[in-house]
Amino acid sequence: MGLDKSVNKLIDRIEKLDSSNGNNKCDGINFWKGKKIISLDLWFKISKTNYLSARDNHRIKDGLEYFPNSYHPNLFPRGVPDNFRELVNVWHKEYIELMDYTKDENLGKKKCTYCLLNPNNEGSYFGLYKFIANTLQITNSYGLEDKNKNVTSIYPCQVVNFYSCPYDKEEESEEETVTRNDLFSLNQIAEIIGRALSKVLNIKNNRIIYKIDFQSAKAQEIDTFLHGDPYAKNLPGALPIEYNLNERMGQIEKLSLIPMTDLEDVFAILTDKEKMDTIFQIALDKKYIEHKNELIEFFMSIKGNVNKEDLTTSTRLLYYIGKNKCSICSQPANIDCINCIDKDMWLCVDHWKDHETNHH
């Protein structure tokens, strides 16, 4: 469906206004893939995708006759009707190609999302991005006024534009030891490690103890992170919860063998081969298991340059059950047999059933 004459006249008037303000320039080109390039604001006025109703679906097709002159991450905030989905997919692909061709700054920022140096990553995953970045021996002026000034810390990035990235260098440099592609790969490594640490930290059993009564086949679950905290008394789990023994105990996960009570513990894991291997065996995403040794070796290769102060967290780490040892294997245990009143009997997830069979 084409646009009527009155709408076309409106487009011409607005384009003239935009041109006078320098807003309708798209790197010197006015057309792309046979379609006219117009301002982003005008494109939204034509397509009405930001407040489209079911009866206005045809306006989407009107918008597909043009390309906006700048990048927007969500051109279709209210979704796309099924009958336009294929058209929109083709159009959007060409739109991104245009933004890439013109090196649009907003798209450049978006492309930097998964870079190790992106400032939006600060504080995520214990500050691992900064932790890794500061081990890289790089100096760069980043276009600062003082061209002779060396930036000893490359994190966070002061550019945040994929198309102006100071590490997008084809020639080898004695000063710069990583490329832009390296920084994207290092970001992925930080996320892989961070997810594993977070998974171990949030294993519920690392803060839970179980009081088991084998005679009545009951298990009482106590969350030590919430229990006794006056500010958490109304939260789920703040009070002990009672379960049927066989109903609950089969769902218990293994305790982490490595404590994570503070950032000192996190640092110890990141600089110790055996501890990191133990954490990975428990929590590394399955698709990365085959790369476990490579990930460990990477951290061992940089541990001489790491700085514990680069690690950070915005919340206190969870309580770790480490004072109790399994009476059978001496590994960390959080299951207490209340029937053994003559001794302090603690059991791990692997051996509580054996204890029940042999003693109760």
C-alpha positions as CSV (number, residue, x, y, z in Angstrom):
1,M,0.0,0.0,0.0
2,G,1.5,3.3,-1.0
3,L,1.3,6.6,0.8
4,D,-1.3,9.2,-0.2
5,K,-0.3,12.6,-1.6
6,S,-0.9,14.5,1.7
7,V,1.4,12.1,3.6
8,N,4.1,12.5,0.9
9,K,3.9,16.3,1.1
10,L,4.3,16.0,4.9
11,I,7.4,13.8,4.4
12,D,8.9,16.4,2.0
13,R,8.2,19.3,4.5
14,I,9.7,17.4,7.4
15,E,12.7,16.2,5.4
16,K,13.5,19.8,4.5
17,L,13.4,20.8,8.2
18,D,15.6,17.8,9.1
19,S,18.0,18.7,6.3
20,S,18.3,22.3,7.5
21,N,19.2,20.9,11.0
22,G,21.7,18.4,9.5
23,N,19.5,15.5,10.8
24,N,18.8,13.7,7.5
25,K,22.3,12.9,6.5
26,C,23.3,9.3,6.3
27,D,27.0,9.4,5.4
28,G,26.3,11.3,2.1
29,I,23.7,8.8,0.7
30,N,20.0,9.3,0.3
31,F,18.9,5.9,-0.8
32,W,19.7,2.3,0.2
33,K,18.5,-0.8,-1.6
34,G,16.2,1.4,-3.7
35,K,14.5,2.9,-0.6
36,K,14.7,6.5,0.6
37,I,16.5,7.3,3.8
38,I,14.6,9.5,6.2
39,S,15.0,10.7,9.8
40,L,14.3,8.2,12.6
41,D,11.5,10.5,14.0
42,L,9.8,10.7,10.6
43,W,10.0,6.9,10.2
44,F,8.2,6.4,13.5
45,K,5.5,8.9,12.4
46,I,5.0,7.0,9.1
47,S,5.0,3.5,10.5
48,K,3.4,4.2,13.9
49,T,5.1,1.1,15.3
50,N,5.4,2.7,18.7
51,Y,1.6,2.9,19.2
52,L,0.2,0.6,16.5
53,S,-3.3,-0.8,16.9
54,A,-4.6,-3.9,15.2
55,R,-6.5,-1.8,12.6
56,D,-3.4,0.2,11.8
57,N,-1.2,-2.8,10.8
58,H,-1.0,-1.6,7.2
59,R,1.1,1.4,8.5
60,I,4.0,-1.1,9.1
61,K,4.1,-1.7,5.4
62,D,4.3,2.1,4.8
63,G,7.3,2.2,7.0
64,L,9.0,-0.6,5.1
65,E,9.2,1.7,2.1
66,Y,11.9,3.8,3.9
67,F,15.0,3.3,6.0
68,P,15.7,5.4,9.2
69,N,19.0,7.3,9.1
70,S,20.1,6.2,12.5
71,Y,20.0,3.1,14.6
72,H,17.3,2.3,17.1
73,P,17.4,-1.0,19.1
74,N,13.6,-1.5,19.1
75,L,11.8,-0.2,16.0
76,F,8.8,-2.5,16.6
77,P,8.2,-2.2,20.4
78,R,4.6,-3.6,20.1
79,G,5.6,-6.6,18.0
80,V,5.0,-7.5,14.4
81,P,1.8,-9.1,13.0
82,D,2.4,-12.6,11.6
83,N,1.4,-11.5,8.1
84,F,4.2,-8.9,8.1
85,R,6.9,-10.9,9.8
86,E,8.8,-12.1,6.7
87,L,8.8,-8.7,5.1
88,V,10.0,-7.1,8.3
89,N,12.8,-9.6,8.7
90,V,14.2,-8.9,5.2
91,W,13.8,-5.2,5.7
92,H,15.5,-5.2,9.1
93,K,18.5,-7.1,7.8
94,E,18.9,-4.5,5.1
95,Y,18.5,-1.7,7.7
96,I,21.3,-3.2,9.8
97,E,23.5,-3.4,6.7
98,L,22.9,0.3,6.1
99,M,23.8,1.2,9.7
100,D,26.9,-0.9,9.4
101,Y,27.8,0.7,6.1
102,T,27.5,4.2,7.6
103,K,29.2,3.2,10.8
104,D,26.3,4.5,12.9
105,E,27.5,5.5,16.4
106,N,24.4,4.0,18.1
107,L,24.9,0.7,16.4
108,G,28.6,1.0,17.3
109,K,27.7,1.2,21.0
110,K,25.4,-1.7,20.7
111,K,28.1,-3.8,19.0
112,C,30.3,-3.1,22.1
113,T,27.9,-4.8,24.4
114,Y,29.9,-8.0,24.5
115,C,33.4,-6.4,24.8
116,L,35.4,-7.0,27.9
117,L,36.0,-3.3,28.3
118,N,32.3,-2.2,28.2
119,P,31.6,0.1,31.2
120,N,28.1,-1.4,31.6
121,N,29.8,-4.6,32.8
122,E,31.3,-3.0,35.9
123,G,30.3,-4.9,39.0
124,S,28.9,-7.9,37.1
125,Y,30.2,-11.3,38.0
126,F,32.4,-10.1,40.9
127,G,34.1,-7.5,38.7
128,L,35.7,-10.2,36.6
129,Y,35.8,-7.9,33.5
130,K,38.0,-5.4,35.2
131,F,39.9,-8.2,37.0
132,I,40.9,-9.7,33.6
133,A,41.3,-6.4,31.7
134,N,43.9,-5.0,34.2
135,T,46.1,-8.0,33.7
136,L,46.6,-7.0,30.1
137,Q,49.8,-5.0,29.7
138,I,48.5,-2.3,27.3
139,T,49.1,1.5,27.1
140,N,47.0,3.7,24.9
141,S,46.3,7.4,24.7
142,Y,42.7,6.8,23.6
143,G,42.7,10.2,21.9
144,L,43.1,12.1,25.1
145,E,44.3,15.7,25.0
146,D,47.7,14.7,26.3
147,K,48.8,12.4,23.5
148,N,51.8,11.3,25.5
149,K,49.7,10.2,28.5
150,N,49.7,6.4,29.0
151,V,46.6,4.8,30.2
152,T,47.8,2.0,32.4
153,S,44.3,0.8,33.1
154,I,42.4,0.0,30.0
155,Y,39.1,-0.6,31.9
156,P,36.5,0.7,31.3
157,C,36.7,1.8,27.7
158,Q,36.5,5.5,27.1
159,V,35.4,5.1,23.5
160,V,32.5,2.6,23.4
161,N,32.1,2.6,19.7
162,F,32.8,-0.5,17.6
163,Y,33.6,1.6,14.6
164,S,36.2,3.7,16.5
165,C,37.7,0.9,18.5
166,P,41.3,1.7,19.4
167,Y,42.0,-2.1,19.3
168,D,40.8,-2.6,15.7
169,K,44.3,-2.6,14.3
170,E,45.5,-4.6,11.4
171,E,49.2,-3.9,12.1
172,E,51.0,-5.5,14.9
173,S,51.9,-3.1,17.7
174,E,54.5,-3.5,20.4
175,E,52.3,-1.7,22.9
176,E,49.0,-3.3,22.3
177,T,48.9,-7.0,23.0
178,V,45.2,-7.7,22.3
179,T,42.9,-7.1,19.3
180,R,39.3,-6.2,19.3
181,N,38.4,-9.8,18.6
182,D,40.5,-10.8,21.6
183,L,38.5,-8.5,23.8
184,F,35.2,-10.1,22.7
185,S,36.6,-13.5,23.4
186,L,37.9,-12.4,26.8
187,N,34.4,-11.1,27.6
188,Q,33.0,-14.5,26.9
189,I,35.6,-16.1,29.2
190,A,34.6,-13.7,32.0
191,E,31.0,-14.6,31.5
192,I,31.7,-18.4,31.5
193,I,33.7,-18.1,34.7
194,G,31.3,-15.7,36.3
195,R,28.3,-17.9,35.7
196,A,30.1,-20.9,37.2
197,L,31.0,-18.9,40.3
198,S,27.5,-17.5,40.6
199,K,26.0,-21.0,40.3
200,V,28.1,-22.4,43.1
201,L,27.4,-19.3,45.2
202,N,23.6,-19.8,44.8
203,I,23.4,-23.5,45.3
204,K,20.8,-23.4,48.0
205,N,22.3,-26.2,49.9
206,N,25.4,-24.1,50.6
207,R,23.2,-22.2,53.2
208,I,20.7,-25.0,54.2
209,I,21.0,-27.5,56.9
210,Y,18.6,-30.5,57.3
211,K,17.5,-32.0,60.6
212,I,16.5,-35.5,59.8
213,D,14.3,-37.7,61.9
214,F,14.6,-41.2,60.3
215,Q,12.1,-42.7,62.7
216,S,9.3,-40.5,61.7
217,A,10.6,-40.1,58.1
218,K,10.6,-36.3,58.4
219,A,13.2,-33.7,57.3
220,Q,13.3,-30.1,58.6
221,E,14.9,-27.6,56.3
222,I,16.5,-24.6,57.9
223,D,17.9,-21.7,55.7
224,T,20.8,-20.3,57.8
225,F,20.9,-17.2,55.6
226,L,17.4,-16.2,56.7
227,H,16.9,-18.0,60.0
228,G,17.3,-15.7,62.9
229,D,17.5,-12.5,60.8
230,P,14.8,-10.2,62.2
231,Y,14.6,-8.3,58.8
232,A,13.9,-11.6,56.9
233,K,11.3,-13.0,59.3
234,N,8.5,-12.6,56.7
235,L,10.4,-14.0,53.8
236,P,9.7,-17.5,52.5
237,G,12.2,-19.9,54.2
238,A,12.8,-17.7,57.2
239,L,11.1,-20.3,59.3
240,P,12.1,-24.0,59.2
241,I,10.1,-26.0,56.7
242,E,9.1,-29.6,57.3
243,Y,9.0,-32.3,54.6
244,N,8.4,-36.0,54.2
245,L,11.9,-37.4,54.2
246,N,11.8,-39.2,50.8
247,E,10.0,-36.3,49.2
248,R,12.7,-33.8,49.9
249,M,16.1,-35.6,50.3
250,G,16.2,-36.8,46.7
251,Q,16.3,-33.2,45.5
252,I,19.3,-32.1,47.5
253,E,22.3,-30.9,45.5
254,K,25.9,-31.6,46.5
255,L,27.6,-29.0,48.6
256,S,30.5,-27.0,47.1
257,L,33.8,-28.3,48.4
258,I,35.2,-24.8,48.1
259,P,33.9,-22.1,50.5
260,M,32.7,-18.8,49.0
261,T,32.0,-16.5,52.0
262,D,33.8,-13.4,50.7
263,L,35.9,-12.0,47.9
264,E,39.0,-13.5,49.5
265,D,37.5,-16.9,48.7
266,V,36.7,-15.9,45.1
267,F,40.2,-14.6,44.6
268,A,41.6,-17.9,46.0
269,I,39.5,-19.9,43.5
270,L,40.7,-17.8,40.5
271,T,44.3,-18.2,41.4
272,D,44.3,-21.9,42.4
273,K,44.2,-24.6,39.7
274,E,42.7,-27.3,41.9
275,K,40.0,-25.1,43.4
276,M,39.0,-23.8,40.0
277,D,38.8,-27.4,38.7
278,T,36.5,-28.4,41.6
279,I,34.2,-25.4,40.9
280,F,34.1,-26.2,37.2
281,Q,33.2,-29.8,37.9
282,I,30.2,-28.6,39.9
283,A,29.0,-25.6,37.9
284,L,30.5,-25.1,34.5
285,D,28.0,-25.0,31.7
286,K,27.8,-28.4,30.0
287,K,28.7,-27.0,26.6
288,Y,32.0,-25.7,27.9
289,I,33.1,-28.8,29.8
290,E,35.4,-29.9,27.0
291,H,37.2,-26.5,27.3
292,K,37.6,-26.8,31.1
293,N,41.3,-27.3,31.1
294,E,41.9,-24.4,28.7
295,L,39.9,-22.0,30.8
296,I,41.8,-23.0,33.9
297,E,45.2,-22.6,32.1
298,F,44.2,-19.2,31.0
299,F,43.6,-18.0,34.5
300,M,46.8,-19.7,35.7
301,S,48.7,-17.8,33.0
302,I,47.5,-14.4,34.2
303,K,47.4,-14.9,37.9
304,G,50.8,-13.3,38.3
305,N,49.3,-10.0,37.2
306,V,45.9,-10.1,38.9
307,N,44.8,-7.7,41.6
308,K,42.5,-8.8,44.3
309,E,41.2,-5.3,44.8
310,D,39.7,-5.4,41.2
311,L,37.1,-7.9,42.4
312,T,33.9,-6.5,43.7
313,T,30.4,-7.4,44.8
314,S,27.3,-5.3,45.6
315,T,25.8,-7.8,48.1
316,R,27.2,-10.0,50.8
317,L,28.0,-13.5,49.8
318,L,25.9,-16.4,51.1
319,Y,26.5,-18.3,54.3
320,Y,28.6,-21.4,53.7
321,I,28.1,-24.6,55.6
322,G,31.7,-25.6,56.2
323,K,32.0,-26.3,59.9
324,N,30.3,-29.8,59.7
325,K,32.0,-32.8,58.1
326,C,30.4,-36.0,57.0
327,S,31.0,-38.7,59.6
328,I,31.5,-41.2,56.8
329,C,33.7,-39.4,54.2
330,S,34.8,-36.2,56.0
331,Q,33.5,-34.0,53.2
332,P,31.4,-30.9,53.9
333,A,28.0,-32.0,55.2
334,N,24.7,-30.2,56.0
335,I,22.5,-33.2,57.0
336,D,22.1,-33.7,60.8
337,C,20.7,-37.0,62.1
338,I,18.7,-36.1,65.2
339,N,18.1,-39.8,66.1
340,C,21.8,-40.3,67.0
341,I,21.4,-38.4,70.2
342,D,24.6,-39.9,71.7
343,K,26.9,-38.2,69.1
344,D,27.0,-35.3,66.6
345,M,26.1,-37.2,63.4
346,W,26.5,-35.1,60.2
347,L,26.1,-36.6,56.7
348,C,26.7,-35.5,53.2
349,V,24.3,-36.0,50.3
350,D,26.1,-39.2,49.2
351,H,26.0,-41.0,52.5
352,W,22.8,-40.1,54.4
353,K,21.0,-43.1,52.8
354,D,23.8,-45.4,53.8
355,H,23.5,-44.2,57.4
356,E,19.7,-44.8,57.3
357,T,20.2,-48.3,56.0
358,N,22.9,-49.3,58.5
359,H,21.6,-47.6,61.6
360,H,17.9,-46.8,61.4
